[in-house]
Amino acid sequence: SAPSNGVNCMTAQPKIQPAKKHRIARGLLQSCGFTDINDTRKITTEQLHVNLLANKDVLTDPAFARLAHVEFQRKVPNLDVSNVPLASMLKFIEGVTKDMYGVCVSRVSQSRKQDVDSKVEERNTFHIKRSDLFTLDGRPKVLPPPRHDK
């Protein structure tokens, strides 16, 4: 028999739960090797790959994929780092962490003033990149007025 409230349980949209979203997003960051969104370490490409391989069982679990799909309304790609390019995995991880926290795992950009050796080293490292739209205290950043160049 149908529920008394008249809602068909088979077609009702699942309720998105912030705690589950947080657990998924934080788990993805930790799978990369970062402790949380405030982690300031830089991780080499090789170490990132090793970290993701170490978490392969969790990342490829069908239950994890279903949960991530429901909570973030995103298609979950194959997250088996041994068979999928790192860039593809990071695109999904970036989407989830940007949705949840406004941060992403990003390649460190090089400064034009750095010497050649440090540029090569930096190009092969990743860090947690914060959105420039929010301050650390969560308040929106005050943007300058648009320029009207003549």
N, C-alpha and C positions, 0 to 999 in steps of 0.2 A: 504494500500500500504506500501511497505518497506521503511525504512528511506533512505534518499539520500546518506548517507555515507556507505551503504551496511552492516551495523551491525544489526544483528537480536536482537532486544531489549529483546526478551523473553529468550535468551540464554546467553547474555552478563553477565560476572561476575560483581557483585556489587562492586562499588568503596569503598574501606575501607577508612574511614574518621577518622583521628587522634582525632578530637574533640569529636566524638562519643565514641571512644575507651576510651578516658580520662574520659568522663562522666560516663561510665559504671564501669570502674575500681575504680574511686573515690567513686562512689555510693556504690560499694561493701565494700570498706574500711569503709565508713561512716555507712553502715548498721551493721558492726561489732562493731562500737562505736569509731572508730579512726577518727580524724579530717582530716588527710592527711598523706602522706608518712613520714613526719618528726615528727609525734606524738610519743613521747617517753614513754607514759603511758603504764602500764600493766593492762590488763583487765582479771578478773577472768572468769573461764569457765561459771559460773552461769550468770554473767553479759553479756557475749558474747551471750549466749543463749537467754536472755531477749531482748537484742538489736536486734538480728535477728528475734525474734518473733514480735517485734514492727514494723519491716519492711517487714513482711510477704506479705502484699498486693503488694508491689513493686516487691519483689523477685519472686513471683509466677505469676506475670502478663505475659500472653503469648506474649505480644508485647516486653517486656523486654527480654524474652528468645530468641525470633527471632532475635532481634537486637544484643544480645550478641553472638549468633551463627554466624551471618553474619560477625560481626566485628572481632571476635577472632578465627573464623574457628574452634570452639570447640563444642562438643555436650554439651548442657546445661542440667544438671540433674534436677530433681525435687528439688527446693530450698525451700520447705515447711519444716521449721525446726521442726514443730510439728509432722511431719511424717518421717523425714529423719535423720539419724545419723549426728551429728555435724561434724564428720570427713569427711563424704562425701561432705558436703557443703564446708568445708574448703579446700578440694582438688581442687574444681573448682575455688574458690576464689583465692587460691594460684596460680593456673595456669594463671588466668587473670592478677593478680597484678605482677607476675613475668614477663609475656610477656610485660606488659606496662611500669613498673617502675623498675624491678629488685628487688622487695621486696615481702615479703609474711607475712601473719598473721601466726605466729608460736608459738608453746608452748615454754615457757621460759625453756632453758636447765639449769640444776643444776650444780653448781660448786662442786667439790669434797671436798672443804674446808668448805662448809656451814654446819651449825648445822642441826639436824634432823628436827626441827620445820620449819625452813625457806625452807628446801628442799620440804616438803609437800606443803607449801604455793606456792612456785615457780612452782611446777609441775602442779598446777591448774590455772596458769595464762598464758595469751597470750600477745604477743607484735609484733611490726612490725620488722621483721628481714631483714636487708639489705644484699644484695649480697656482697660477699667479692671480687668480680672481678672488682668493680669500686670504685673510691674515691667519696667523697661528691661533688667535683667540676665537676664530670662527666668524668674525664680523666681515661683511663684504669690504673689499678694498675700495677706497675712493679713487675712481678713475678720473684722469684729467679731462677737461672738456675737449670735444673734437676740435682739431685745427682746421681752419679754413684758409688754406694757402691760396694766394692769388696768382 
